[in-house]
Amino acid sequence: MSGMTVNPTNDSHAQERITTFWSTVAPFYNADPSNVPSLGSAEHHAWIRAIGRLLPPPPADVLDIGTGTGFVALTASQIGHRVIGIDLSSGMLDEARKEADRRGLKASFQLADAVAPPFAEASQDAIVCRHLLWTLRRPEVALANWLRLLRPNGCVIAIDGFWFVQPMPEERVDFFESHYTEQTRELLPAMKWNRVEQAAELMRAAGFTEVRTADLADVHAVADHPPSTEPWYVVTGQRTG
């Protein structure tokens, strides 16, 4: 396996529109319980348990890719991991840092591209992403690069859902589509997925072993405002050797 990062194709205009969308919604993102559950709620505790069982035992080096406002990174830090969260939206990272300071957690946050994270080979014990696969320009390139970052027996954990198989609330459509234009959506293959095995197949093709699928039905069962009628799906894989 090469130690070199695979570079994504030049689709910078689409990525600029995507990043602008997330920076625009960043100040309001945590206020929507379908994005981030209230601290202390039954759903929040269910997420802590779920993330705890998916990650290796603490302390481990964890990279949260597409961290957004830092929900997973802060949860992993709370559990006892050493965590870095990365995102291309400076607005999202500002919110993540403020929340880390408010809660006294040590997760750190950096501006970086999810498709080609700028970290050393074999520097991470676990890579996690939540609500990210669907908006990746080149998920196959991203997964190949993530594999390179893992230490032997390190794991990747992708948590996502099939957000676009059901209609979006009308009040959100125009704003969303002004950034996620038809041309941009055509560059995002996972937006069209409707089977978890599609994510698993891509993970195997990137070189991961022990690829498994599951769902977070336990979290979905206690969520006050789940983002979908179906539970979040989880795909995990391992770097061998």
C-alpha positions in Angstrom: 0.0 0.0 0.0 1.3 3.4 -0.9 2.1 5.9 1.8 1.0 8.8 -0.5 -2.2 10.7 -0.2 -4.6 10.2 -3.1 -5.6 13.6 -4.4 -9.2 14.3 -5.3 -10.2 15.7 -8.7 -10.6 19.4 -9.1 -14.2 20.1 -8.2 -13.4 23.2 -6.1 -16.5 25.2 -7.2 -18.9 22.5 -5.9 -16.9 22.3 -2.7 -17.1 26.0 -2.2 -20.9 25.9 -2.4 -21.0 23.0 0.1 -18.7 24.7 2.5 -20.6 28.0 2.3 -23.8 26.1 3.1 -22.4 24.6 6.3 -20.7 27.8 7.4 -24.1 29.7 6.9 -26.0 27.2 9.1 -23.3 26.7 11.7 -24.6 29.2 14.3 -28.0 27.5 14.2 -27.0 23.9 13.7 -26.9 22.8 17.4 -30.3 24.3 18.0 -31.9 21.7 15.8 -32.4 18.5 17.8 -32.4 16.4 14.6 -28.8 17.4 14.3 -27.5 17.4 17.9 -29.5 16.1 20.9 -29.8 18.2 24.0 -27.1 17.5 26.6 -28.4 15.2 29.3 -31.3 13.9 27.2 -32.1 10.2 26.7 -30.8 10.5 23.1 -27.6 12.1 24.2 -26.9 9.3 26.7 -27.7 6.8 24.0 -25.2 8.4 21.6 -22.5 8.3 24.3 -23.1 4.6 24.8 -23.1 4.0 21.0 -19.9 5.9 20.3 -18.3 4.3 23.3 -19.0 0.8 22.0 -17.9 1.6 18.5 -14.6 3.2 19.3 -11.6 1.3 20.8 -11.1 1.4 24.6 -9.8 4.8 25.8 -7.4 6.5 25.6 -7.0 6.2 21.8 -6.1 8.7 19.1 -9.3 9.5 17.3 -9.8 11.6 14.2 -13.4 12.9 13.7 -13.7 13.8 10.0 -16.3 16.3 8.9 -16.7 17.1 12.6 -19.1 20.0 12.1 -19.9 21.5 15.5 -18.0 18.7 17.1 -20.7 16.4 18.5 -18.8 13.1 18.0 -15.4 14.7 18.8 -16.7 16.1 22.1 -18.4 12.8 23.0 -15.2 10.9 22.3 -13.2 13.4 24.3 -15.7 13.0 27.2 -15.2 9.3 27.1 -11.5 9.7 27.5 -10.0 9.7 24.0 -7.4 12.1 22.4 -9.4 13.7 19.7 -8.9 15.9 16.7 -11.9 17.1 14.7 -11.5 18.4 11.1 -13.8 20.3 8.8 -13.7 22.6 5.8 -16.2 25.0 7.4 -14.5 27.6 9.6 -18.0 28.5 10.9 -18.6 25.0 12.1 -15.2 24.8 13.7 -15.8 28.0 15.6 -19.0 26.5 17.1 -17.1 23.3 18.0 -14.3 25.2 19.8 -16.8 27.3 21.7 -18.7 24.1 22.9 -15.4 22.4 23.9 -14.4 25.5 25.9 -17.9 25.7 27.5 -17.8 22.0 28.5 -14.1 21.9 29.5 -13.2 19.2 27.0 -9.8 18.8 25.3 -10.7 17.9 21.8 -8.9 20.1 19.2 -10.2 21.3 15.9 -8.5 22.0 12.6 -9.5 23.3 9.2 -8.8 20.4 6.8 -10.3 18.5 3.8 -12.2 15.3 4.7 -11.2 13.8 1.4 -7.5 14.3 1.9 -6.7 14.8 5.6 -3.2 16.2 6.2 -2.0 13.7 8.8 0.9 11.2 8.9 0.5 7.7 7.9 -0.4 5.3 10.7 -1.1 8.1 13.1 -4.6 7.3 14.2 -6.2 4.4 16.2 -9.7 5.2 14.9 -11.4 7.4 12.3 -15.0 8.3 12.8 -17.5 10.4 10.7 -21.1 11.2 11.3 -23.5 12.6 8.6 -20.6 13.0 6.2 -20.5 10.2 3.6 -23.5 11.6 1.7 -21.8 14.9 1.1 -18.4 13.7 0.1 -17.2 14.6 -3.4 -15.1 11.4 -3.8 -16.0 8.9 -1.1 -13.8 6.2 -2.6 -10.7 8.6 -2.6 -11.5 9.6 1.0 -11.7 6.1 2.3 -8.4 5.2 0.6 -6.8 8.1 2.3 -8.4 7.3 5.7 -7.0 3.8 5.5 -3.5 5.2 5.1 -3.9 7.2 8.3 -4.8 4.2 10.5 -2.4 2.2 12.6 -2.5 -1.6 12.1 -5.8 -2.9 13.4 -7.1 0.6 13.5 -10.8 1.1 12.7 -13.0 3.4 10.6 -16.6 4.1 11.8 -19.0 5.8 9.4 -22.4 6.8 10.8 -24.9 8.1 8.3 -28.4 7.8 6.9 -30.5 7.8 3.7 -31.6 11.4 4.2 -32.8 12.0 0.6 -35.1 9.1 0.0 -37.9 11.1 1.7 -39.1 14.6 0.9 -37.3 17.5 2.6 -39.5 20.0 4.5 -40.6 22.7 2.0 -39.1 25.6 4.0 -35.6 24.1 3.7 -35.7 23.1 0.0 -34.9 26.4 -1.6 -32.0 27.3 0.7 -30.5 23.8 0.5 -30.8 23.7 -3.3 -29.3 27.1 -3.7 -26.0 25.6 -2.4 -26.5 21.9 -3.2 -27.3 22.7 -6.8 -28.3 20.0 -9.3 -24.7 20.1 -10.7 -23.3 19.8 -7.2 -25.6 16.9 -6.3 -24.4 15.0 -9.4 -20.9 15.0 -7.9 -22.0 13.4 -4.6 -22.6 9.7 -5.3 -23.7 8.8 -1.7 -26.6 11.2 -1.9 -28.3 8.5 -4.1 -27.5 5.5 -1.9 -30.5 3.6 -0.5 -28.7 0.5 0.8 -26.1 0.2 3.5 -24.3 -2.4 1.5 -23.3 0.3 -1.0 -21.2 2.0 1.7 -19.8 -1.4 2.8 -18.8 -2.3 -0.8 -16.9 1.0 -1.1 -15.1 0.4 2.2 -14.0 -3.1 1.0 -12.8 -1.7 -2.3 -10.7 0.9 -0.4 -8.8 -2.0 1.3 -10.6 -2.2 4.6 -11.1 -5.7 6.2 -13.6 -7.0 8.7 -16.3 -4.7 7.2 -19.5 -4.9 9.1 -22.8 -3.1 9.0 -25.3 -2.3 11.8 -27.8 0.4 12.8 -28.3 2.6 15.8 -31.9 1.5 16.5 -31.3 2.0 20.2 -30.5 5.7 19.6 -33.3 6.1 17.1 -35.8 4.7 19.7 -35.2 7.5 22.2 -34.6 10.3 19.7 -37.2 13.1 20.1 -36.6 14.4 16.6 -34.8 11.7 14.5 -33.7 13.0 11.1 -35.2 10.0 9.3 -37.8 7.4 9.8 -35.1 4.8 9.6 -32.3 4.4 12.2 -28.8 5.7 11.5 -26.7 3.1 9.8 -23.1 2.3 10.8 -20.4 0.8 8.7 -17.1 -0.3 10.3 -13.9 -1.5 8.8 -10.3 -2.3 9.9 -6.8 -1.7 8.6 -5.0 -5.1 8.7 -1.2 -5.1 8.8 
